[in-house]
Amino acid sequence: MEMDNSAYPELINQEINWLPGDTKQLYKYNLKQNAQELSPWINNSFTYKFNSKGFRCKEFDVEDNAVFLGCSYTIGIGLPIQNTWATLVAQELDLACYNLGLGGGSWDSIYRISSYWIEKLNPKFVFILEPPSIRYEVIPYGNVSIHEHHVFENTPWGNLFQHKQNYKLNKQKNVTALKTFHNNMFIIDNDRDWFMDNHVDTARDLAHPGIQTNQRLKEKVLAVLDNK
């Protein structure tokens, strides 16, 4: 069912002002404590608009498109949709942008969404910005990270998060499967060194990549495409 393969089934056809990770409470706190850093976002409001399938993008249609997958960096937590790297790359390629990103997402959620939608959307390209490998998607808990292993205390999952080899293998299995879905799939490394050098501004939450950083992400992605 489509609902089982959505990013935000609870937000289908909704347009909201805030999203987890970029909350009104956090904005108010930063307005008091970090006003100078927040200044580019004061009086610069935007919304998060979701389509009828629960994704932050336009309605799906029969058109040339590119699919974008990943976590909060892809969906654009704290950013207007037009400033996300996904939108910018799609514009450069003159393709519709189908952003299937999920805040807090994992390789598991990318696989779940891709296994349903890539065939149906028939994109020209698929771009995946690597999420943290320490996350798993576990029903009914959603996406949890190794730092949240207490969720599974006293369950058979309890030891899973104690061994790094498990989440390395989880990534490997998902990536291997994902590559069977599309011939023009590009996986963009979430390179810590690159982000240390290029994370030059922040989004409204003062944590995620900002407008200029997303411009640099666009260039990074296009360079990967050019070097194919």
N, C-alpha and C positions, 0 to 999 in steps of 0.2 A: 504494500500500500504506500501511496505517496507520503502520507503523514509519518510513516515509519522511516522515511528517508529524507526528512526535512532538517534544516538547521534549527529553525525556531517555529515548530508547529503551533506553539501557544501565541505567536504573534502574526499569524496569517492575516493578510489584508489590513494590518495595522500600521499606523504612523505614530511614533512615540518620540518624546524629547530626550529620553535617557535610556541607557542600556547597561546591564551589569558590567562593571569595570569603569564606566563613565556615568556616575550617578549624580543626582542633584545634591545629595549630602556631601559628596566629595568636592563638588564644585564650590559649595558654600564654605567648606573648610579651607580650600585653597584660596578662595577670595579673601579670607582673613589672614591666613598664614603665609601664602605664597603669591601675593597680589601682583608683584612685578613679573614673575614668570608666567602668570595666568593672563597678563594684560592683552596678548593678542586675541584671546577668546572672550574677553568681556564685551558684551553687546554684539557678539558674533554667534548668534544661535543657529542651530540646524536641527534636523530631525533624522530619525532612523525609520525608513519606510520599507515595509516588507511586502512581497508579492503574494499571490494566492497559494504559493507552494511553501511559504515560510522562509524565503531568502531575501537578503537585502539587495535587490536588483529589480530591473524591469520585469514585466511578465514575459514568460518564455513564449517564443513564437518560431515559426519556420523562417529562419534568417541565418545568414552567416554570423557565427559567434565564436567567442573564446570563453572557455570555462576556467574559473579561478577557484582554487581550494586552499585551505589552510586554517589558521586560527585567528586570533584577534587582529594580527597584523594584516590579514587579508580582508576580513570584513570591514576593517577600519574603525576600531573602537576609538572614540574621541575625535573622529574626523567627519566632515561632510563627505558624502559619497563621491563627489566629483574630484576630491583630492586623494583618493586612495590609489595605490599603485596599480591595482587591477583596472580601474577605470582609465587611468593614464595609458597603460599598455594597450588596452582595447582600442582606445582612440588612435594611437599610433598605427595600429594594424587595420583600422577602419572596420572593426568588427563590433557586434553587440557584446556588451559585457555581462556575462552571467556569473555573478559573484556567489559562490556556494560556501563561503567561509563561515566558520562557527567560532565565536569567542570561547577560548579555553579548549579548543578542539585538539584532537589527537590524530595519530595515524589511523587508529581504529575508526574514528568518525569520518575521516577523509575516505577511507575504503567504503564504509557503509553508504555514504552519499554518492560516491562515484559509481559504485556497482549498479546503482539504479539509474542515475541521471545521464551519465556520459553517452550511453547508447541512444537514449531518447533525444538528447539535445544535439547530437551529431556535430560537435564543435570542430572548427578548423585546427585549434590548438587547445591544449590543456596545460595550465600552469599551476604548480603546487609549491607554495612557500612552506618549507619544512617547519612543522610544529615541534615543540620540545618532546624528545623521545621518552621522557620520564612520565608521560601521560598515557593513560589507558581509558577506553570507553567501556564501562561495565554496566550493563542493564541490571537493575533499574537506577543505579546511582548516577549515571551520566559519565562525564569525563572527570577523572580524579588523577592526581599526580602522586609520585613517590613520596612527596612531603605530606600527603594525606593518608598514609597507609593505616592510620588509626581507624579509618572507616571500616576496615576489614578485620579488626581485632576479633579474635575468637571465631573466625570463619576460616574455611579452607584457603581463602585468598591471603591470609595473614602474612605468609612468608614471601609472597610473590614480589612485593616491593622492596625486599631486602637484598635482592640480587640484581646487580646491574646487567648481567648477561641476559636476563629476561626481557628488559625493555629494549636492548639492542636487537635481540632476535625478533621481538614484536615489530620493530621498525622494518627489519629486513624482510619479514614475511609479507607485511602490508605493501611495501614498495615493489616487491617481486610480483605480487598480484595486480597492483595498480598498473604496472607497465603493460599488462596484457589487454587493457581496456582501450588503448589509443596509440596510434603510431607516432603522433606528434605531441608527446607528453614531455614537459620539461619540469624537473624538480629543482627548485632553487634552494641551495643550502642556506640554512640559518646560521651564517658564519659569524661567530662572536667577534672575531677581529675586525671583520668588515663593519659590523654595527658599531663597534667602539670608535671607528674612524668616521663613520658616516651618519651616526645618530645625532644630527646637528640641531634638532628641535623636537618639541613634544606636542602631542595632541592635547585635547582639552582636559584629559585626566592627568596631564603632566607626567605620564609614564610611557605611553605608547608612542611610536614614531609620528612626528608631525608632518606638516605639508612639505617642507623642503626635503626631509628624509624620505618621504614617499616618492618625490621626484627622483631622488638618487636610486631608490629601489626600482623604479621604472627603468632607468638606464642599466642597472645591473641585470634585470630580466631580459631586456632587449639585446644586451651583449651576449647573454647565453644563447638566445635565439640566433643571432648572427654567426655565432661560432659553431653552429650545428654541423 
